Amino acid sequence: MRNMNDILRQAQVIQQKLAKLQQEAAERVYEASSGGGIVSVAVSGKQELTRLTIDPKALEGGDVEMMQDLILAAVNEAGRIARETLEREMNALSGGIKLPGMF
């Protein structure tokens, strides 16, 4: 019975660490850019776009489709960085064990 209590205690510690990691990750900001810095964005750990910056020179050409592509690329890259960072940190904490509903 002692082993089972130890396992439960360890599981609780890991659960507390995971909750803290998720909270910290939600407060972080992940940045990315595209078009050589023409478009830059910031995304929170909650996958929310928090900042979008467009170089005014990029608007002079009037190429709306290019601008849309650059914005999408930057937002998707920032989201990818956020997801991969959280997944890497969770894997380190859980010893590589995939935990249901965490990713």
CYANA upper distance limits for C-alpha pairs under 8 A (distance plus 0.5 A):
  1 MET  CA      5 ASN  CA      6.92
  2 ARG  CA      6 ASP  CA      6.77
  3 ASN  CA      7 ILE  CA      6.67
  4 MET  CA      8 LEU  CA      6.67
  5 ASN  CA      9 ARG  CA      6.58
  6 ASP  CA     10 GLN  CA      6.63
  7 ILE  CA     11 ALA  CA      6.61
  8 LEU  CA     12 GLN  CA      6.73
  9 ARG  CA     13 VAL  CA      6.84
 10 GLN  CA     14 ILE  CA      6.71
 11 ALA  CA     15 GLN  CA      6.55
 12 GLN  CA     16 GLN  CA      6.68
 13 VAL  CA     17 LYS  CA      6.73
 14 ILE  CA     18 LEU  CA      6.57
 14 ILE  CA     93 LEU  CA      7.97
 14 ILE  CA     94 SER  CA      7.70
 15 GLN  CA     19 ALA  CA      6.69
 16 GLN  CA     20 LYS  CA      6.74
 17 LYS  CA     21 LEU  CA      6.59
 17 LYS  CA     93 LEU  CA      8.22
 18 LEU  CA     22 GLN  CA      6.62
 18 LEU  CA     90 MET  CA      7.52
 18 LEU  CA     93 LEU  CA      7.88
 19 ALA  CA     23 GLN  CA      6.74
 20 LYS  CA     24 GLU  CA      6.65
 21 LEU  CA     25 ALA  CA      6.48
 21 LEU  CA     89 GLU  CA      8.45
 21 LEU  CA     90 MET  CA      8.22
 22 GLN  CA     26 ALA  CA      6.65
 22 GLN  CA     86 LEU  CA      8.36
 23 GLN  CA     27 GLU  CA      7.15
 24 GLU  CA     28 ARG  CA      7.10
 25 ALA  CA     45 GLY  CA      5.67
 25 ALA  CA     46 LYS  CA      8.31
 25 ALA  CA     86 LEU  CA      7.27
 26 ALA  CA     44 SER  CA      6.80
 26 ALA  CA     45 GLY  CA      4.44
 26 ALA  CA     46 LYS  CA      5.54
 27 GLU  CA     44 SER  CA      7.07
 27 GLU  CA     45 GLY  CA      6.54
 27 GLU  CA     46 LYS  CA      8.32
 28 ARG  CA     44 SER  CA      6.26
 28 ARG  CA     45 GLY  CA      5.94
 29 VAL  CA     42 ALA  CA      6.68
 29 VAL  CA     43 VAL  CA      6.11
 29 VAL  CA     44 SER  CA      5.08
 29 VAL  CA     45 GLY  CA      6.74
 30 TYR  CA     42 ALA  CA      5.97
 30 TYR  CA     43 VAL  CA      5.67
 30 TYR  CA     44 SER  CA      6.68
 30 TYR  CA     45 GLY  CA      7.73
 30 TYR  CA     78 ALA  CA      6.25
 30 TYR  CA     79 GLY  CA      8.11
 30 TYR  CA     81 ILE  CA      7.32
 30 TYR  CA     82 ALA  CA      6.47
 31 GLU  CA     40 SER  CA      7.76
 31 GLU  CA     41 VAL  CA      6.16
 31 GLU  CA     42 ALA  CA      4.88
 31 GLU  CA     43 VAL  CA      6.83
 31 GLU  CA     78 ALA  CA      5.93
 32 ALA  CA     40 SER  CA      6.25
 32 ALA  CA     41 VAL  CA      6.11
 32 ALA  CA     42 ALA  CA      7.15
 32 ALA  CA     74 ALA  CA      6.01
 32 ALA  CA     75 VAL  CA      7.70
 32 ALA  CA     77 GLU  CA      6.61
 32 ALA  CA     78 ALA  CA      5.47
 33 SER  CA     37 GLY  CA      5.81
 33 SER  CA     38 ILE  CA      7.78
 33 SER  CA     39 VAL  CA      5.94
 33 SER  CA     40 SER  CA      4.54
 33 SER  CA     41 VAL  CA      6.68
 33 SER  CA     73 ALA  CA      8.40
 33 SER  CA     74 ALA  CA      5.38
 33 SER  CA     77 GLU  CA      8.35
 34 SER  CA     38 ILE  CA      6.78
 34 SER  CA     39 VAL  CA      5.93
 34 SER  CA     40 SER  CA      7.03
 34 SER  CA     70 LEU  CA      6.15
 34 SER  CA     71 ILE  CA      7.92
 34 SER  CA     73 ALA  CA      6.90
 34 SER  CA     74 ALA  CA      5.74
 35 GLY  CA     39 VAL  CA      6.98
 35 GLY  CA     70 LEU  CA      6.74
 37 GLY  CA     55 ASP  CA      8.42
 38 ILE  CA     54 ILE  CA      6.32
 38 ILE  CA     55 ASP  CA      5.60
 38 ILE  CA     58 ALA  CA      7.12
 38 ILE  CA     70 LEU  CA      8.49
 39 VAL  CA     52 LEU  CA      7.79
 39 VAL  CA     53 THR  CA      6.19
 39 VAL  CA     54 ILE  CA      5.18
 39 VAL  CA     55 ASP  CA      6.98
 39 VAL  CA     70 LEU  CA      6.90
 39 VAL  CA     71 ILE  CA      6.74
 39 VAL  CA     74 ALA  CA      7.37
 40 SER  CA     51 ARG  CA      8.49
 40 SER  CA     52 LEU  CA      6.44
 40 SER  CA     53 THR  CA      5.68
 40 SER  CA     54 ILE  CA      7.17
 40 SER  CA     71 ILE  CA      8.32
 40 SER  CA     74 ALA  CA      6.84
 41 VAL  CA     49 LEU  CA      7.81
 41 VAL  CA     50 THR  CA      8.02
 41 VAL  CA     51 ARG  CA      5.77
 41 VAL  CA     52 LEU  CA      5.01
 41 VAL  CA     53 THR  CA      6.72
 41 VAL  CA     74 ALA  CA      6.75
 41 VAL  CA     75 VAL  CA      6.76
 41 VAL  CA     78 ALA  CA      7.72
 42 ALA  CA     49 LEU  CA      6.55
 42 ALA  CA     50 THR  CA      5.99
 42 ALA  CA     51 ARG  CA      5.41
 42 ALA  CA     52 LEU  CA      7.22
 42 ALA  CA     75 VAL  CA      8.24
 42 ALA  CA     78 ALA  CA      7.27
 43 VAL  CA     47 GLN  CA      6.29
 43 VAL  CA     48 GLU  CA      5.84
 43 VAL  CA     49 LEU  CA      4.96
 43 VAL  CA     50 THR  CA      5.93
 43 VAL  CA     51 ARG  CA      7.59
 43 VAL  CA     75 VAL  CA      7.94
 43 VAL  CA     78 ALA  CA      6.55
 43 VAL  CA     79 GLY  CA      7.07
 43 VAL  CA     82 ALA  CA      8.22
 44 SER  CA     48 GLU  CA      5.72
 44 SER  CA     49 LEU  CA      7.01
 44 SER  CA     50 THR  CA      7.02
 44 SER  CA     82 ALA  CA      8.24
 45 GLY  CA     82 ALA  CA      6.51
 45 GLY  CA     83 ARG  CA      8.45
 47 GLN  CA     79 GLY  CA      6.63
 47 GLN  CA     82 ALA  CA      7.95
 49 LEU  CA     75 VAL  CA      7.97
 54 ILE  CA     58 ALA  CA      7.76
 55 ASP  CA     59 LEU  CA      8.03
 56 PRO  CA     60 GLU  CA      7.71
 57 LYS  CA     61 GLY  CA      8.43
 58 ALA  CA     62 GLY  CA      8.40
 58 ALA  CA     67 MET  CA      8.22
 59 LEU  CA     63 ASP  CA      7.89
 59 LEU  CA     67 MET  CA      8.46
 63 ASP  CA     67 MET  CA      6.95
 64 VAL  CA     68 GLN  CA      6.65
 65 GLU  CA     69 ASP  CA      6.70
 66 MET  CA     70 LEU  CA      6.69
 67 MET  CA     71 ILE  CA      6.69
 68 GLN  CA     72 LEU  CA      6.68
 69 ASP  CA     73 ALA  CA      6.54
 70 LEU  CA     74 ALA  CA      6.67
 71 ILE  CA     75 VAL  CA      6.66
 72 LEU  CA     76 ASN  CA      6.47
 73 ALA  CA     77 GLU  CA      6.56
 74 ALA  CA     78 ALA  CA      6.71
 75 VAL  CA     79 GLY  CA      6.73
 76 ASN  CA     80 ARG  CA      6.61
 77 GLU  CA     81 ILE  CA      6.68
 78 ALA  CA     82 ALA  CA      6.73
 79 GLY  CA     83 ARG  CA      6.68
 80 ARG  CA     84 GLU  CA      6.53
 81 ILE  CA     85 THR  CA      6.47
 82 ALA  CA     86 LEU  CA      6.76
 83 ARG  CA     87 GLU  CA      6.57
 84 GLU  CA     88 ARG  CA      6.48
 85 THR  CA     89 GLU  CA      6.73
 86 LEU  CA     90 MET  CA      6.54
 87 GLU  CA     91 ASN  CA      6.54
 87 GLU  CA    103 PHE  CA      7.26
 88 ARG  CA     92 ALA  CA      6.75
 89 GLU  CA     93 LEU  CA      6.74
 90 MET  CA     94 SER  CA      6.51
 90 MET  CA     96 GLY  CA      8.37
 91 ASN  CA     95 GLY  CA      6.18
 91 ASN  CA     96 GLY  CA      4.90
 91 ASN  CA     97 ILE  CA      7.12
 91 ASN  CA     98 LYS  CA      7.86
 92 ALA  CA     96 GLY  CA      6.75
 94 SER  CA     98 LYS  CA      8.21
 98 LYS  CA    102 MET  CA      8.47
 99 LEU  CA    103 PHE  CA      8.37
